Amino acid sequence: MKHFTSVTQLGDLKDAFAAAKYVKEHPFADKALGENKTLLLVFFNNSLRTRLSTQKAGLNLGMNVIVLDVNQGAWKLETERGVIMDGDKSEHLLEAIPVMGCYCDLIGVRSFARFESKKDDYEEVILNQFIQYSGKPVFSMEAATRHPLQTFADMITIEEHKKTAKPKVVMTWAPHPKALPQAVPNSFAEGLNMTDYEFVIANPEGYDLAPEFVGKAKVTHNQDEALEGADFVYAKNWSAYEGDNYGKVLNQDRNWTVSKEKMALTNNAYFMHCLPVRRNMIVTDEVIEAPTSLVIPEAANRVVSAQTVIKKLLQDNY
């Protein structure tokens, strides 16, 4: 594996889960892999779990870790070609990226969808510039269209808690006051389509995801129907994808909030969310605080997913 931008690059899931299990049980067993290696984490957007978990993963592997917040303490970066740089941006990303590559052995990049151009977002312009110009292995810490480290952690969590070989997993849209990217739901759908689980996506009209991510999932606009018999409920908001509505909020219907009444439709399902979560918008207090809530174990597995991927990148490239 040269770069990591999608859960599909994990390969055989049985092997990937076994590798994650080993990392979880032996977090410091591979410190020699990262000795005298430097991990650079570049953040264009805010982070809590991704920043902390990926730093810890690198340290567990014996790496030196540098964190760069592009919006604080760095020059403002221009990302477009052909621009006359007479404004407030002092450095172009096409110079900054190869310079960053000089200072490290592995680069993680976090850059959200901007909603300025669906084409640019879905072509992953910034992430692919790092891959093209850094000269180093690059992994995504959430890009415009995917969040593969989150999805791998989600899949590990489901694997650890499933009570049947082929559980029913429902990803349901839930209301949010702001326009959020499709990266997490896209990536979760991509990952679940790699399994043989029963996978259902529930969202209101106008919120269907890109077909290449929906894949073989059943899509319904009836949340109650979707939740019936579910073993896992993954709640997440996303903005519209289709047509001229790309990046827009079309609906804030609180009837889609995951409540105790909604969870009563399930097979005593576990509740999941990537966090941060808007309480009593996405999910009610009583659901997220219930014994069946997996949001904390899910977040803890972010270290495991990141460490498993970084370990693989070190093994394959050095």
LUMROFI-805656 format. One record per residue (C-alpha): residue in one letter; x, y, z. Coordinates in steps of 0.05 Angstrom, whole numbers, padded with zeros to 5 digits, always signed. Layout:
N
AXYZ
...
end
This chain:
318
M+00000+00000+00000
K+00033+00064-00024
H-00023+00112-00001
F-00087+00104+00039
T-00148+00144+00017
S-00204+00092+00018
V-00224+00032+00061
T-00224-00009-00003
Q-00147-00007+00001
L-00149-00049+00065
G-00155-00111+00021
D-00184-00174+00051
L-00227-00154+00111
K-00210-00217+00150
D-00136-00199+00146
A-00150-00126+00162
F-00190-00143+00224
A-00136-00192+00247
A-00083-00138+00238
A-00126-00089+00278
K-00137-00140+00333
Y-00062-00151+00339
V-00049-00076+00343
K-00102-00068+00397
E-00073-00124+00439
H+00000-00105+00427
P+00001-00029+00417
F+00077-00022+00428
A+00101-00085+00394
D+00123-00049+00330
K+00160+00011+00356
A+00222-00007+00316
L+00183+00004+00252
G+00177+00079+00265
E+00244+00091+00298
N+00278+00152+00268
K+00217+00163+00223
T+00176+00227+00224
L+00100+00231+00216
L+00072+00297+00192
L-00002+00311+00204
V-00029+00369+00163
F-00096+00398+00184
F-00135+00445+00139
N-00196+00434+00185
N-00212+00425+00258
S-00202+00359+00293
L-00205+00326+00361
R-00208+00250+00354
T-00169+00248+00288
R-00113+00292+00314
L-00105+00257+00381
S-00115+00186+00357
T-00067+00193+00298
Q-00014+00226+00340
K-00020+00170+00391
A-00017+00118+00336
G+00048+00148+00309
L+00078+00151+00379
N+00058+00079+00393
L+00098+00060+00331
G+00159+00098+00355
M+00153+00156+00306
N+00168+00229+00316
V+00103+00267+00304
I+00096+00338+00276
V+00028+00371+00273
L+00015+00429+00226
D-00049+00469+00232
V-00050+00506+00166
N-00099+00559+00192
Q-00057+00576+00254
G+00017+00589+00253
A+00029+00577+00179
W+00027+00621+00117
K-00041+00624+00084
L-00038+00576+00026
E-00063+00585-00045
T-00089+00520-00075
E-00110+00541-00146
R-00064+00543-00207
G-00059+00605-00249
V-00079+00653-00194
I-00045+00721-00188
M-00024+00718-00116
D-00036+00791-00098
G-00083+00777-00040
D-00074+00750+00030
K-00044+00683+00011
S+00032+00684+00015
E+00051+00614-00007
H+00026+00565-00058
L+00010+00494-00039
L+00052+00469-00097
E+00115+00495-00063
A+00092+00480+00008
I+00077+00407-00006
P+00146+00386-00031
V+00178+00426+00026
M+00135+00387+00076
G+00158+00323+00042
C+00230+00342+00057
Y+00216+00342+00131
C+00180+00276+00141
D+00172+00203+00120
L+00096+00198+00121
I+00041+00251+00113
G-00031+00251+00139
V-00077+00303+00108
R-00145+00329+00133
S-00182+00373+00082
F-00257+00376+00080
A-00303+00390+00021
R-00309+00465+00009
F-00377+00462-00027
E-00350+00513-00078
S-00345+00461-00134
K-00372+00391-00132
K-00322+00373-00187
D-00262+00396-00145
D-00289+00364-00082
Y-00302+00296-00115
E-00236+00298-00152
E-00201+00307-00084
V-00157+00363-00111
I-00119+00379-00047
L-00108+00307-00024
N-00084+00287-00094
Q-00036+00346-00096
F-00002+00318-00034
I+00001+00249-00066
Q+00030+00278-00130
Y+00080+00328-00103
S+00103+00307-00033
G+00144+00246-00055
K+00121+00210+00009
P+00066+00161+00027
V+00002+00199+00042
F-00059+00178+00081
S-00126+00213+00089
M-00149+00238+00157
E-00215+00258+00123
A-00219+00287+00054
A-00276+00317+00013
T-00308+00250-00003
R-00283+00198+00047
H-00261+00189+00119
P-00228+00120+00115
L-00195+00119+00184
Q-00263+00133+00215
T-00296+00079+00174
F-00244+00027+00191
A-00254+00043+00265
D-00330+00037+00255
M-00321-00031+00221
I-00275-00056+00276
T-00327-00034+00327
I-00383-00071+00292
E-00339-00132+00286
E-00325-00131+00361
H-00398-00123+00381
K-00439-00160+00330
K-00482-00216+00358
T-00496-00250+00291
A-00452-00265+00232
K-00492-00219+00186
P-00522-00163+00227
K-00570-00111+00200
V-00534-00044+00198
V-00574+00020+00185
M-00542+00087+00169
T-00593+00140+00180
W-00591+00214+00163
A-00608+00259+00221
P-00620+00335+00224
H-00564+00386+00235
P-00564+00462+00232
K-00505+00467+00185
A-00485+00439+00117
L-00440+00379+00129
P-00398+00341+00078
Q-00416+00271+00053
A-00347+00243+00070
V-00367+00202+00131
P-00431+00172+00102
N-00397+00160+00035
S-00340+00124+00068
F-00384+00084+00116
A-00426+00061+00057
E-00363+00042+00019
G-00338+00001+00078
L-00404-00034+00092
N-00410-00053+00019
M-00346-00093+00029
T-00382-00137+00080
D-00438-00187+00074
Y-00480-00151+00126
E-00551-00128+00111
F-00539-00054+00099
V-00594-00001+00093
I-00587+00074+00083
A-00646+00118+00106
N-00650+00190+00086
P-00703+00242+00066
E-00719+00257-00006
G-00663+00299-00037
Y-00608+00269+00006
D-00588+00208-00035
L-00513+00198-00036
A-00471+00189-00099
P-00488+00121-00131
E-00415+00098-00130
F-00417+00101-00054
V-00488+00074-00044
G-00468+00011-00082
K-00510-00049-00064
A-00542-00017-00002
K-00618-00013+00003
V-00640+00060+00003
T-00705+00082+00035
H-00736+00149+00051
N-00775+00117+00109
Q-00733+00118+00172
D-00781+00076+00214
E-00782+00022+00161
A-00706+00021+00158
L-00698+00015+00233
E-00742-00046+00241
G-00700-00104+00265
A-00634-00065+00261
D-00574-00090+00301
F-00533-00026+00292
V-00557+00045+00280
Y-00506+00093+00252
A-00532+00164+00254
K-00501+00219+00212
N-00521+00283+00179
W-00499+00302+00109
S-00517+00358+00061
A-00549+00346-00007
Y-00507+00316-00062
E-00550+00318-00124
G-00551+00372-00177
D-00554+00446-00160
N-00570+00429-00087
Y-00499+00404-00075
G-00476+00425-00005
K-00544+00453+00015
V-00588+00440+00075
L-00657+00421+00049
N-00688+00392+00111
Q-00683+00399+00187
D-00740+00352+00204
R-00733+00334+00278
N-00774+00272+00265
W-00709+00241+00239
T-00674+00251+00306
V-00654+00184+00335
S-00696+00178+00398
K-00715+00124+00448
E-00778+00113+00408
K-00739+00103+00344
M-00690+00055+00377
A-00750+00015+00403
L-00763-00005+00331
T-00696-00041+00327
N-00670-00107+00352
N-00642-00074+00415
A-00592-00042+00368
Y-00526-00010+00386
F-00522+00064+00371
M-00462+00092+00334
H-00438+00161+00313
C-00369+00187+00292
L-00372+00248+00338
P-00376+00306+00350
V-00451+00300+00355
R-00506+00352+00364
R-00546+00324+00422
N-00622+00327+00414
M-00612+00343+00340
I-00577+00280+00316
V-00593+00237+00377
T-00627+00246+00443
D-00590+00246+00509
E-00622+00181+00532
V-00599+00144+00469
I-00527+00168+00468
E-00521+00155+00543
A-00553+00086+00541
P-00512+00022+00553
T-00522+00006+00480
S-00485+00069+00457
L-00418+00053+00425
V-00394+00123+00412
I-00336+00119+00462
P-00310+00049+00443
E-00318+00072+00370
A-00275+00134+00384
A-00224+00092+00422
N-00217+00048+00360
R-00193+00108+00321
V-00124+00095+00350
V-00128+00023+00327
S-00149+00040+00257
A-00097+00094+00249
Q-00041+00051+00278
T-00059-00008+00234
V-00057+00035+00171
I+00007+00072+00190
K+00041+00007+00207
K+00022-00021+00139
L+00048+00041+00103
L+00114+00036+00141
Q+00121-00038+00125
D+00105-00029+00051
N+00148+00033+00039
Y+00209+00029+00084
end
